[in-house]
Amino acid sequence: MAGRRTLKAVLIDLSGTLHIEDMAVPGAQDALNRLRKASVAVKFVTNTTKESKRNLLERLTRLNFDLQEHEIFTSLTAARRLVEQQQHRPLLLLEQRALEDFTGIDTSEPNAVVIGLAPEHFNYQTLNTAFRLVLDGAPLIAIHKARYYKREDGLALGPGPFVAALEYAAGCTATVVGKPQQAFFTQALSELGCSPEEAAMIGDDVRDDVGGAQHTGMLGILVKTGKYRAGDESKITPSPYLTCDSFPDAVEHILNNLL
């Protein structure tokens, strides 16, 4: 375990950490309320690409979580910023519920491919259209490259395998904008006005949540809910600052040791 720090901010993953689809992790709401009462800023950071920020907020509100839309920083937000900065006209391989976060973006005559988790669109015809664009020089922008995630019925493929297929076929390397990219974490922290050394990240993905955060300079706390599998803590170097059973246990550690 790393030396003691005094935290000013905590970044919290959503899917797999606070909830799994429409089920909250037991005790997560109360734990979040306890954390909010402490002298620490909170921001929710997620790679979720299946639904817009507004839809995600509505889901969490139904589950009795206390949060506001401006507190959520998503990989969709980061992807949109990149598209706008580079003035791309993207082919959006996204679920219908996520397209709202790209409202106003010109998608006519696409000259870029933006890919998230879009099971309804991962068919041969659509992926082949994306392949041809990338082969002709269009940049491939991956909202994230998670291998898998946790659903109520078990683990399911994430967008990573489909991004890797396009990279392999077109002989290119995607630009990844979500976790575990350092820029994603630093953008989120900049909105809180603190440095990575003053923050911790709580998540269920040892590579994207914990590994990415620790390489950015944060403390990484891995929870054994969501997509966690036995032995995950040994898959990254350095190993997680802390591995605990669930989000409430992570909050308890922070309140007792890091504030």
Sine and cosine of phi, psi and omega as CSV:
sin_phi,cos_phi,sin_psi,cos_psi,sin_omega,cos_omega
0.00,0.00,0.67,-0.75,-0.05,-1.00
-0.93,0.36,0.25,-0.97,0.03,-1.00
-0.90,0.43,0.28,-0.96,-0.07,-1.00
-0.91,0.41,0.67,-0.75,0.13,-0.99
-0.79,-0.62,0.32,-0.95,0.15,-0.99
-0.94,-0.33,0.90,-0.44,-0.10,-0.99
-1.00,0.09,0.56,-0.83,0.16,-0.99
-0.94,-0.35,-0.29,0.96,-0.06,-1.00
-0.50,-0.86,0.50,-0.86,0.10,-0.99
-0.77,-0.63,0.83,-0.55,0.12,-0.99
-1.00,-0.09,0.69,-0.72,-0.12,-0.99
-0.80,-0.60,0.82,-0.57,0.14,-0.99
-0.94,0.34,0.36,-0.93,-0.03,-1.00
-0.96,-0.27,-0.97,0.23,-0.07,-1.00
-0.90,0.43,0.83,-0.56,-0.02,-1.00
1.00,-0.05,-0.30,0.95,-0.02,-1.00
-0.94,-0.35,-0.79,0.62,0.09,-1.00
-0.99,-0.11,-0.51,0.86,-0.06,-1.00
-0.46,-0.89,0.31,-0.95,0.17,-0.98
-0.80,-0.60,0.97,-0.26,-0.13,-0.99
0.79,0.61,-0.90,-0.44,-0.08,-1.00
-0.98,-0.21,0.46,0.89,0.06,-1.00
-0.81,-0.59,0.81,-0.59,0.05,-1.00
-0.98,0.21,0.55,-0.83,0.16,-0.99
-0.90,0.43,0.77,-0.64,-0.05,-1.00
-0.79,0.62,0.80,-0.61,0.05,-1.00
0.99,0.13,-0.02,1.00,-0.11,-0.99
-0.92,0.39,-0.62,0.79,-0.01,-1.00
-0.89,0.46,-0.74,0.68,0.00,-1.00
-0.90,0.43,-0.63,0.78,0.02,-1.00
-0.89,0.45,-0.66,0.75,0.04,-1.00
-0.89,0.45,-0.66,0.76,0.03,-1.00
-0.89,0.47,-0.64,0.77,0.04,-1.00
-0.90,0.44,-0.67,0.74,0.00,-1.00
-0.90,0.43,-0.62,0.78,0.00,-1.00
-0.90,0.45,-0.49,0.87,-0.02,-1.00
-0.98,0.21,-0.21,0.98,0.03,-1.00
-1.00,0.07,0.16,-0.99,-0.05,-1.00
-1.00,0.06,0.90,0.44,-0.02,-1.00
-0.55,-0.83,0.65,-0.76,0.05,-1.00
-0.99,0.16,0.50,-0.87,-0.05,-1.00
-0.80,-0.60,0.69,-0.73,0.12,-0.99
-0.62,-0.78,0.60,-0.80,-0.03,-1.00
-0.97,-0.23,0.85,-0.52,-0.07,-1.00
-0.87,-0.50,0.78,-0.63,-0.12,-0.99
-0.61,-0.79,0.58,-0.82,0.14,-0.99
-1.00,-0.03,0.05,1.00,-0.04,-1.00
-0.81,0.59,0.81,-0.59,0.01,-1.00
-0.86,-0.52,0.04,1.00,-0.06,-1.00
-0.99,0.11,-0.25,0.97,-0.03,-1.00
-0.52,-0.85,0.43,-0.90,-0.01,-1.00
-0.94,0.33,0.22,-0.98,0.04,-1.00
-0.86,0.51,-0.64,0.77,0.00,-1.00
-0.90,0.44,-0.72,0.70,0.02,-1.00
-0.90,0.44,-0.62,0.79,0.03,-1.00
-0.90,0.43,-0.67,0.74,0.04,-1.00
-0.88,0.48,-0.67,0.74,0.01,-1.00
-0.89,0.46,-0.65,0.76,0.02,-1.00
-0.88,0.48,-0.74,0.67,-0.05,-1.00
-0.93,0.37,-0.57,0.82,0.05,-1.00
-0.90,0.43,-0.65,0.76,0.06,-1.00
-0.88,0.48,-0.47,0.88,0.01,-1.00
-1.00,0.01,0.15,0.99,0.09,-1.00
0.94,0.33,0.50,0.87,0.14,-0.99
-1.00,0.04,0.63,-0.78,0.00,-1.00
-1.00,-0.09,0.98,-0.19,0.05,-1.00
-0.40,-0.92,0.31,-0.95,-0.01,-1.00
-0.88,-0.47,0.39,-0.92,-0.06,-1.00
-0.86,0.51,-0.61,0.79,-0.04,-1.00
-0.93,0.36,-0.22,0.97,0.01,-1.00
-1.00,0.08,-0.14,0.99,-0.04,-1.00
-0.99,-0.14,0.82,-0.58,0.06,-1.00
-0.88,-0.47,0.89,-0.46,-0.12,-0.99
-0.91,-0.41,0.34,-0.94,0.09,-1.00
-0.92,0.38,-0.42,0.91,0.11,-0.99
-0.90,0.44,-0.65,0.76,0.05,-1.00
-0.87,0.50,-0.72,0.69,-0.01,-1.00
-0.90,0.44,-0.63,0.78,0.01,-1.00
-0.91,0.41,-0.68,0.74,0.01,-1.00
-0.88,0.47,-0.68,0.74,0.01,-1.00
-0.85,0.53,-0.67,0.74,0.00,-1.00
-0.91,0.41,-0.69,0.73,0.03,-1.00
-0.86,0.51,-0.69,0.72,0.00,-1.00
-0.93,0.38,-0.67,0.74,-0.01,-1.00
-0.88,0.48,-0.62,0.78,-0.06,-1.00
-0.99,-0.14,0.07,1.00,0.08,-1.00
0.81,0.59,0.71,0.71,0.05,-1.00
-0.99,0.14,0.41,-0.91,0.19,-0.98
-0.91,-0.41,1.00,-0.06,-0.22,-0.98
-1.00,0.08,0.55,-0.84,0.35,-0.94
-0.99,0.14,0.89,-0.46,-0.12,-0.99
-0.99,-0.14,0.96,-0.28,0.10,-1.00
-1.00,-0.03,0.98,0.19,-0.08,-1.00
-0.69,-0.73,0.41,-0.91,0.12,-0.99
-0.93,0.38,0.44,-0.90,-0.03,-1.00
-0.82,0.57,-0.62,0.78,-0.06,-1.00
-0.93,0.36,-0.28,0.96,-0.01,-1.00
-1.00,-0.08,-0.29,0.96,-0.12,-0.99
-0.90,0.44,-0.41,0.91,0.01,-1.00
-0.81,0.58,-0.56,0.83,-0.04,-1.00
-0.97,0.26,-0.06,1.00,0.08,-1.00
-0.90,-0.44,0.30,0.95,0.03,-1.00
-0.83,0.56,0.74,-0.67,0.01,-1.00
1.00,-0.04,-0.17,0.99,0.03,-1.00
-0.99,0.16,0.75,-0.66,0.02,-1.00
-0.95,0.30,0.87,-0.48,0.01,-1.00
-0.92,-0.40,0.22,0.98,0.03,-1.00
-0.96,0.26,0.59,-0.81,0.01,-1.00
0.69,0.72,0.93,0.37,-0.12,-0.99
-0.84,0.55,0.64,-0.77,0.08,-1.00
-0.81,-0.59,0.29,0.96,0.06,-1.00
-0.40,-0.92,0.33,-0.94,0.05,-1.00
-0.85,-0.53,0.82,-0.57,0.10,-1.00
-0.92,-0.39,0.85,-0.53,-0.09,-1.00
-0.83,-0.56,0.77,-0.63,0.10,-0.99
-0.83,-0.55,-0.47,-0.88,0.06,-1.00
-1.00,-0.01,0.94,-0.33,-0.09,-1.00
-0.65,-0.76,0.94,0.33,-0.07,-1.00
-0.80,0.60,-0.58,0.82,-0.03,-1.00
-0.93,0.36,-0.32,0.95,-0.04,-1.00
-0.96,-0.30,-0.09,1.00,-0.03,-1.00
-0.99,0.11,0.91,0.42,0.10,-0.99
-0.90,-0.44,0.19,-0.98,-0.11,-0.99
-0.86,0.51,-0.71,0.71,-0.09,-1.00
-0.89,0.46,-0.73,0.68,-0.05,-1.00
-0.94,0.35,-0.68,0.73,0.01,-1.00
-0.92,0.40,-0.55,0.84,0.03,-1.00
-0.93,0.36,-0.59,0.81,0.09,-1.00
-0.88,0.48,-0.70,0.71,0.04,-1.00
-0.89,0.45,-0.68,0.73,0.01,-1.00
-0.84,0.54,-0.72,0.70,-0.03,-1.00
-0.91,0.42,-0.62,0.78,0.04,-1.00
-0.89,0.46,-0.74,0.68,-0.04,-1.00
-0.91,0.41,-0.64,0.77,0.02,-1.00
-0.88,0.48,-0.52,0.85,0.01,-1.00
-1.00,0.06,0.11,0.99,0.11,-0.99
0.93,-0.36,-0.05,1.00,0.02,-1.00
-0.93,0.37,0.70,-0.72,0.04,-1.00
-0.92,0.39,0.59,-0.81,0.05,-1.00
-0.97,-0.22,0.89,-0.45,-0.04,-1.00
-0.93,-0.37,0.91,-0.41,0.02,-1.00
-0.99,-0.12,0.83,-0.55,0.01,-1.00
-0.90,0.44,-0.58,0.81,0.26,-0.97
-0.24,-0.97,0.10,-1.00,-0.07,-1.00
-0.80,-0.60,0.57,0.82,0.00,-1.00
-0.85,0.52,0.66,-0.75,0.00,-1.00
-0.94,0.34,-0.67,0.74,-0.03,-1.00
-0.35,-0.94,0.18,-0.98,0.05,-1.00
-0.57,-0.82,0.11,-0.99,-0.07,-1.00
-0.97,-0.23,0.79,-0.62,0.15,-0.99
-0.93,-0.38,0.10,-0.99,0.02,-1.00
-0.89,0.46,-0.49,0.87,-0.04,-1.00
-1.00,-0.09,0.13,0.99,0.04,-1.00
0.81,-0.59,-0.14,-0.99,0.00,-1.00
-0.95,0.31,0.53,-0.85,-0.03,-1.00
-0.62,-0.78,0.49,-0.87,0.01,-1.00
-0.85,0.53,0.71,-0.70,0.14,-0.99
-1.00,-0.01,-0.16,-0.99,-0.01,-1.00
-0.97,0.25,-0.31,0.95,-0.07,-1.00
-0.80,0.61,-0.73,0.68,0.00,-1.00
-0.87,0.49,-0.54,0.84,-0.01,-1.00
-0.98,0.21,-0.59,0.80,0.11,-0.99
-0.89,0.46,-0.70,0.72,-0.01,-1.00
-0.89,0.47,-0.58,0.81,0.03,-1.00
-0.90,0.44,-0.69,0.73,0.02,-1.00
-0.92,0.39,-0.64,0.77,0.04,-1.00
-0.87,0.49,-0.71,0.71,-0.03,-1.00
-0.90,0.43,-0.72,0.69,-0.07,-1.00
-0.93,0.37,-0.63,0.77,-0.08,-1.00
-1.00,-0.07,-0.11,0.99,0.00,-1.00
0.91,0.42,0.68,0.74,-0.05,-1.00
-0.74,-0.67,0.09,-1.00,0.09,-1.00
-0.84,-0.54,0.81,-0.59,-0.02,-1.00
-0.96,0.30,0.50,-0.87,0.21,-0.98
-1.00,0.05,0.87,-0.49,-0.04,-1.00
-0.98,-0.20,0.75,-0.66,-0.09,-1.00
-0.93,-0.35,-0.35,0.94,-0.04,-1.00
-1.00,0.01,-0.22,-0.98,0.11,-0.99
-0.85,0.52,0.66,-0.75,0.26,0.96
-0.99,-0.15,0.35,0.94,-0.06,-1.00
-0.90,0.44,0.70,-0.71,-0.02,-1.00
-0.86,0.50,-0.61,0.79,-0.02,-1.00
-0.86,0.50,-0.56,0.83,0.02,-1.00
-0.89,0.46,-0.74,0.67,-0.02,-1.00
-0.92,0.39,-0.67,0.74,-0.04,-1.00
-0.93,0.36,-0.55,0.84,0.09,-1.00
-0.89,0.45,-0.69,0.72,0.01,-1.00
-0.90,0.44,-0.68,0.73,-0.01,-1.00
-0.93,0.36,-0.54,0.84,-0.01,-1.00
-0.88,0.47,-0.52,0.86,0.03,-1.00
-0.95,0.32,-0.29,0.96,0.04,-1.00
-0.98,-0.18,-0.14,0.99,0.04,-1.00
0.95,0.32,0.57,0.82,0.02,-1.00
-0.67,-0.74,0.27,-0.96,-0.03,-1.00
-1.00,-0.07,0.29,-0.96,0.04,-1.00
-0.84,0.54,-0.56,0.83,-0.03,-1.00
-0.93,0.37,-0.20,0.98,0.00,-1.00
-0.97,-0.26,0.24,0.97,-0.14,-0.99
-0.70,-0.71,0.35,-0.94,0.12,-0.99
-0.78,-0.63,0.42,-0.91,0.03,-1.00
-0.84,-0.54,0.75,-0.66,0.06,-1.00
-0.92,-0.38,0.81,-0.58,0.00,-1.00
-0.30,-0.95,0.19,-0.98,-0.03,-1.00
-0.98,-0.18,-0.10,1.00,-0.01,-1.00
-0.98,-0.22,0.93,-0.36,-0.12,-0.99
-0.91,0.42,-0.54,0.84,-0.03,-1.00
-1.00,0.10,-0.83,0.56,-0.14,-0.99
-0.97,0.26,-0.68,0.73,-0.02,-1.00
-0.99,0.17,-0.87,0.50,-0.17,-0.99
-0.99,0.17,-0.78,0.63,-0.01,-1.00
-0.87,0.49,-0.72,0.70,0.01,-1.00
-0.88,0.48,-0.67,0.74,0.00,-1.00
-0.90,0.43,-0.69,0.73,-0.05,-1.00
-0.94,0.35,-0.56,0.83,0.07,-1.00
-0.94,0.35,-0.33,0.94,0.07,-1.00
-1.00,0.09,-0.25,0.97,0.01,-1.00
0.93,-0.38,0.06,1.00,-0.02,-1.00
-1.00,-0.02,0.22,-0.98,0.22,-0.98
-0.99,0.12,0.67,-0.74,0.00,-1.00
-0.92,-0.40,0.81,-0.58,0.01,-1.00
-0.90,-0.43,0.88,-0.48,-0.02,-1.00
-0.99,-0.12,0.75,-0.66,0.04,-1.00
-0.95,-0.31,0.55,-0.83,-0.07,-1.00
-1.00,-0.01,0.67,0.74,0.09,-1.00
-0.87,-0.50,-0.01,-1.00,0.07,-1.00
0.88,0.48,-0.82,-0.58,-0.12,-0.99
-1.00,0.07,-0.02,1.00,-0.02,-1.00
-0.81,0.59,0.67,-0.75,0.11,-0.99
-0.77,-0.64,0.56,-0.83,-0.04,-1.00
-0.78,0.62,0.76,-0.65,0.01,-1.00
1.00,-0.05,-0.05,1.00,-0.02,-1.00
-0.84,0.54,-0.57,0.82,-0.07,-1.00
-0.89,0.46,-0.32,0.95,0.01,-1.00
-1.00,-0.03,0.03,1.00,-0.10,-1.00
-1.00,0.01,-0.09,1.00,0.01,-1.00
-0.78,-0.63,0.40,-0.92,0.08,-1.00
-0.76,-0.65,0.83,-0.56,-0.05,1.00
-0.94,0.35,0.33,-0.94,0.03,-1.00
-0.93,0.38,0.27,-0.96,-0.02,-1.00
-0.82,0.57,0.58,-0.81,0.12,-0.99
-0.81,0.59,-0.64,0.77,-0.02,-1.00
-0.46,-0.89,0.64,-0.77,0.16,-0.99
-0.86,-0.50,0.79,-0.62,-0.04,-1.00
-0.64,-0.77,0.18,-0.98,-0.15,-0.99
-0.92,0.40,-0.64,0.77,-0.12,-0.99
-0.34,-0.94,0.11,-0.99,0.00,-1.00
-0.83,0.55,-0.71,0.70,0.04,-1.00
-0.84,0.55,-0.61,0.80,0.03,-1.00
-0.93,0.36,-0.60,0.80,0.05,-1.00
-0.89,0.45,-0.70,0.72,0.02,-1.00
-0.89,0.46,-0.67,0.74,0.02,-1.00
-0.85,0.52,-0.67,0.74,0.03,-1.00
-0.90,0.44,-0.70,0.71,-0.01,-1.00
-0.88,0.47,-0.71,0.70,-0.04,-1.00
-0.90,0.43,-0.56,0.83,-0.07,-1.00
-1.00,-0.01,-0.32,0.95,-0.15,-0.99
-0.77,-0.64,-0.30,0.96,-0.17,-0.99
-0.82,-0.57,0.15,0.99,0.02,-1.00
-0.85,-0.52,0.00,0.00,0.00,0.00
